[in-house]
Amino acid sequence: MRRLREWAKANTSFLTNAGLLLAAIVLLGLLTWGFTRGNLAASVISGAGLALTIAMTGSIMIVPDDLRSQATERTLIVASSTLRSLSGGLTSEGAMAVCQLLLPETRAAAIAVTDTTETLAYVGDGVSHYLAGSEISAATREVLESGRVQTFSSLGSDEGGIFMSEEDERHGHKARALALPVGIFAPLMVADKCVGTIKLYYHHGREVDRTQIAIARGYAELLSTQLSTHELEIQAELTARAEVKALQAQINPHFLFNALNTMASLTRTDPAKARDLLREFSVYYRRTLESSQTLIPLSEELAQTKRYLKIEKARFGEDRIIQTESVDPGLEQLLVPGFIVQPLVENAVRHAMREEGPLRIDIQATVDGDDVLIAVVDDGLGMTEESARKLTEEQPEDTPISHNKKGTGIAIRNVAERIDRFYGEGSGVEIMSKVGAGTAVTLRLAGVASQAPKLMK
C-alpha cells in the first residue's frame, strides 16, 4: 500500500492530465450527441463542462511558480557572473570565463568569443587541440562588418575546434577541422560599434532552430550590455581625471607670483619663516599636481587648505585671515574627491576680503542623517541673491569666464559637478549669502555618513 501511495504521488501530474483528457473526450461526445439530438440541456451542460476542463488543463500545463522562480534565479546568476567576468573588458581571461558559463545553457557543442582580430576563448568539443589566439575567419569578419546575427553551415577549417589525431602527429600531418559544420555568430556591440562576436557551434543543422538563434542573440545583447557598462566606467574615470586636471590648470598665477614675492621678501626680514613657508609652498604644489588618487581622506583635503591659508596669511598678515574648523569625530577619514574644500576657501580669500579688518573663515563637516554636510562660511563682503544663484547655474560653453564679477563661479561649478558625479541624486551645492554679512557654501554628500570609520553620532 505504501509503495502504491508513493507511485501515485510521483505520478500525480500524469494521472491528472490523463483524467482531464478522458473527461474532455466524454464531454465532447456528449456535446456532439446533444447537438445532433436537439437536446439543449445536454449541450449546455456538456459545453460548460468542456470549457471548465480546458481551463483546468491550461492551469495545470502552465509552468509552476517554483520552476519559473528557479529559471529567473538562474538567469540572474548568469547575468551577474558575466558582469564579473567582463569587469575588466573584453579580455582572454574574461572571455574564457564567459564561454565556460554559457555553454551549459545551450545545446551547442562549443562556444567561442572573439574580438575584432582574433579568437579570445573557445570551450567545448575539440578544446584540447584548439589553436588559441587564431585569426578570425571570413565568416566572423562578415558578422563584424554587418553587425547582425547570422547562421553559417559547412564552416571551413578556420572555424570550430582544431584537432590532430595521434596518427597525424606521428606523420607530421597538419591539423584538421573538427566536425562542427554549423554555427550561429552574433555581434557584440558597444556604442553602435562592433567590438567582437560570440559564436555557437553545432554538429548538425537540425540542432539550430529559432530558440538557439534567440539564445545566441540574447547572450550577445547581455555581453554587449556588460561591455558597455565597463566602457561607461572607463569614460567616467577619464572624465573625473580630466576635471581634476582642469581644476589644477586653474591655479591662480597671481597667487603663485604673490607667494614667491612674499617669500623673497621674508628672506631678508625673517629667513627662518621664509624657509618654513617655502617648505609649505613646495608641499602645497606637489599635492596640487598629484592626480594619482581621485578620492582622498577629508583630513588631507583640509590639510591642503591650511597650507594655502598659511601662504596667504604670510602675504596679507596673520591677523587678516582667521580660520576655524569643526569636524565631527570620524569624518576626518571620510573619502572625498580632492579639490572640493580648498577652491571654496580660495574664493573666499580672493573675493570676500574687505580693504581692512580680518576675514573669518569657518570650515565645518557634520552628519545630517545619512548625509554629510561640508560648509565653508565667511563673514566677508557677501553678494546678492541673484549673484549667488548664478554661481551654480550651468553656463553655455561660449560664456566668457568674466560673466561674474572678478571671474568667480568657475571653481564652484566645478566642485558642484564633481559632487554630483561622485554622489548622485540628493547631493549638491547650496549657497547662502547676504551683502555685507558674508557667504556660506554648503556641500551635501548624499548617503555617505555610514562610510566614515568609527563615526560617533
Residue pairs with C-beta under 8 A, 6 or more apart in sequence:
8 15
13 60
16 60
17 57
17 60
17 61
20 53
20 56
20 57
20 60
21 57
23 49
23 53
24 50
24 53
24 54
24 57
27 46
27 49
27 50
27 53
28 46
28 50
30 42
30 45
30 46
30 49
31 42
31 43
31 46
31 47
31 50
33 39
33 42
34 40
34 41
34 42
34 43
34 46
35 43
63 71
78 101
78 102
78 105
78 222
79 222
81 97
81 101
82 98
82 101
82 102
82 222
82 223
82 226
83 226
83 229
85 94
85 97
85 98
85 101
85 226
86 94
86 98
86 223
86 226
86 227
86 230
87 94
87 230
88 94
88 230
89 227
89 230
89 231
90 113
90 115
90 120
90 188
90 195
90 196
90 227
91 120
92 120
92 121
92 132
95 113
95 120
95 121
96 120
96 121
96 123
98 113
98 121
98 198
98 223
99 111
99 112
99 113
99 121
99 122
99 123
99 124
100 123
102 111
102 198
102 219
103 110
103 111
103 123
103 124
105 215
106 200
106 212
106 215
106 216
107 202
107 207
107 212
108 124
108 184
108 200
108 201
108 202
108 207
108 212
109 124
109 125
109 180
109 201
109 202
109 203
110 122
110 123
110 124
110 125
110 126
110 127
110 160
110 161
110 180
110 200
110 201
111 122
111 123
111 124
111 198
111 199
111 200
111 201
112 119
112 121
112 122
112 123
112 198
112 199
112 201
113 119
113 120
113 121
113 188
113 196
113 197
113 198
113 199
113 223
114 120
114 136
114 140
114 196
114 197
114 199
115 195
115 196
116 136
116 144
116 194
116 195
116 196
117 135
117 136
118 133
118 134
118 135
118 136
119 132
119 133
119 134
119 135
119 136
120 196
122 130
122 132
122 161
124 161
124 201
125 161
125 178
125 180
125 201
125 203
126 160
126 161
126 162
126 163
126 178
126 180
127 161
128 163
129 161
129 162
129 163
129 164
129 175
129 178
130 161
130 162
131 162
131 175
134 158
134 162
135 158
136 144
136 197
137 155
137 156
137 158
137 159
138 158
139 150
139 152
139 155
139 159
139 183
139 185
140 159
140 185
140 197
140 199
142 150
143 149
143 150
143 185
143 186
143 187
143 194
143 197
144 187
144 194
144 196
144 197
145 194
146 187
147 187
147 189
147 194
148 187
149 184
149 185
149 186
149 187
149 213
149 216
149 217
149 220
150 184
150 185
151 182
151 183
151 184
151 185
151 208
151 213
152 159
152 182
152 183
152 184
152 185
153 181
153 182
153 183
153 205
154 181
155 177
155 180
155 181
155 182
155 183
155 201
156 177
157 175
157 176
157 177
159 177
159 180
159 183
159 199
159 201
160 177
160 178
160 179
160 180
160 181
160 183
160 201
161 178
161 180
161 201
162 175
162 176
162 177
162 178
163 175
163 176
163 178
164 173
164 174
164 175
164 176
167 173
168 174
168 175
168 176
179 203
180 201
180 202
180 203
181 203
181 205
182 201
182 202
182 203
182 204
182 205
182 207
182 208
183 199
183 200
183 201
183 202
184 199
184 200
184 202
184 208
184 212
184 213
184 216
185 197
185 198
185 199
185 200
185 216
186 197
186 198
186 199
186 216
186 217
186 219
186 220
187 194
187 196
187 197
187 220
187 224
188 194
188 195
188 196
188 197
188 198
188 220
188 223
188 224
188 227
189 195
189 220
189 224
190 224
190 227
190 228
190 231
191 228
191 231
195 227
197 220
198 216
198 219
198 220
198 223
200 212
200 215
200 216
202 208
202 212
236 421
237 294
239 421
240 294
240 337
240 418
240 421
240 422
241 291
241 294
243 414
243 417
243 418
243 421
244 291
244 294
244 338
244 339
245 291
246 414
247 339
247 343
247 411
247 414
248 288
248 289
248 291
248 339
250 410
250 411
250 414
251 285
251 288
252 346
252 350
255 311
255 312
255 346
258 315
259 281
259 311
259 314
259 315
262 277
262 311
262 314
262 315
263 274
263 277
263 278
263 281
263 314
266 273
266 274
266 277
266 314
267 274
273 314
277 310
277 311
277 314
280 307
280 310
280 311
281 307
281 311
283 307
284 304
284 307
284 308
284 311
287 300
287 304
287 307
288 304
293 338
294 337
294 338
295 335
295 336
295 337
295 338
295 422
296 335
296 336
296 337
296 338
297 332
297 333
297 334
297 335
297 336
298 327
298 331
298 332
298 333
298 334
298 335
298 336
298 341
298 365
298 374
299 332
299 333
300 338
301 336
301 338
301 339
301 340
301 341
301 342
302 325
302 327
302 332
302 341
302 363
304 338
304 342
305 341
305 342
305 345
305 363
306 323
308 342
308 345
308 346
309 321
309 323
309 345
309 349
309 361
312 321
312 349
313 320
313 321
316 353
319 358
320 353
320 357
320 358
320 359
321 349
321 353
321 358
321 359
321 361
322 358
322 359
322 360
322 361
323 345
323 360
323 361
323 362
323 363
324 360
324 361
324 362
324 363
325 362
325 363
325 364
326 362
326 363
326 364
326 365
326 366
327 363
327 364
327 365
327 366
328 365
328 366
328 367
328 455
328 456
329 454
329 455
329 456
330 452
330 453
330 454
330 455
330 456
331 365
331 366
331 367
331 372
331 452
331 455
333 452
333 453
333 454
334 365
334 372
334 448
334 451
334 452
335 451
336 374
336 445
337 418
337 419
337 422
339 414
339 415
339 418
340 374
340 415
340 418
340 419
340 443
341 363
341 374
341 376
343 411
343 412
343 414
343 415
344 376
344 411
344 412
344 415
344 441
345 361
345 363
345 376
346 411
347 408
347 411
347 412
347 441
348 359
348 361
348 376
348 378
348 380
348 439
349 359
349 361
350 406
350 408
351 380
351 381
351 405
351 406
351 408
352 359
352 378
352 380
352 381
352 382
352 438
352 439
353 359
353 380
353 381
354 380
354 381
359 378
359 379
359 380
360 378
360 379
361 376
361 377
361 378
362 375
362 376
362 377
362 378
363 374
363 375
363 376
363 377
364 373
364 374
364 375
364 377
365 372
365 373
365 374
365 375
366 372
366 373
367 373
367 449
367 452
367 455
367 457
368 444
368 449
369 449
370 446
370 447
370 448
370 449
370 450
371 426
371 427
371 444
371 445
371 446
371 447
371 448
371 449
372 444
372 445
372 448
372 449
372 452
373 442
373 443
373 444
373 445
374 442
374 443
374 445
375 440
375 441
375 442
375 443
376 440
376 441
377 438
377 439
377 440
377 441
378 438
378 439
378 440
379 437
379 438
380 438
380 439
381 435
381 436
381 438
382 433
382 434
382 435
382 436
382 437
382 438
382 439
383 433
383 435
383 439
384 433
384 435
385 433
387 404
387 405
387 433
388 431
388 432
388 433
388 439
389 431
390 403
390 404
390 409
391 404
391 408
391 409
391 412
391 413
391 431
392 412
392 413
392 416
392 428
392 429
392 431
394 413
395 403
395 409
395 413
401 407
401 410
403 409
412 429
412 431
412 441
415 429
415 443
416 428
416 429
419 427
419 428
419 429
419 443
419 444
419 445
420 427
420 428
422 445
423 445
423 446
423 447
423 448
424 446
425 446
426 444
426 446
426 447
427 443
427 444
427 445
427 446
428 443
428 444
429 441
429 442
429 443
429 444
430 441
430 442
430 444
431 439
431 440
431 441
431 442
432 439
432 440
432 442
433 439
433 440
449 455
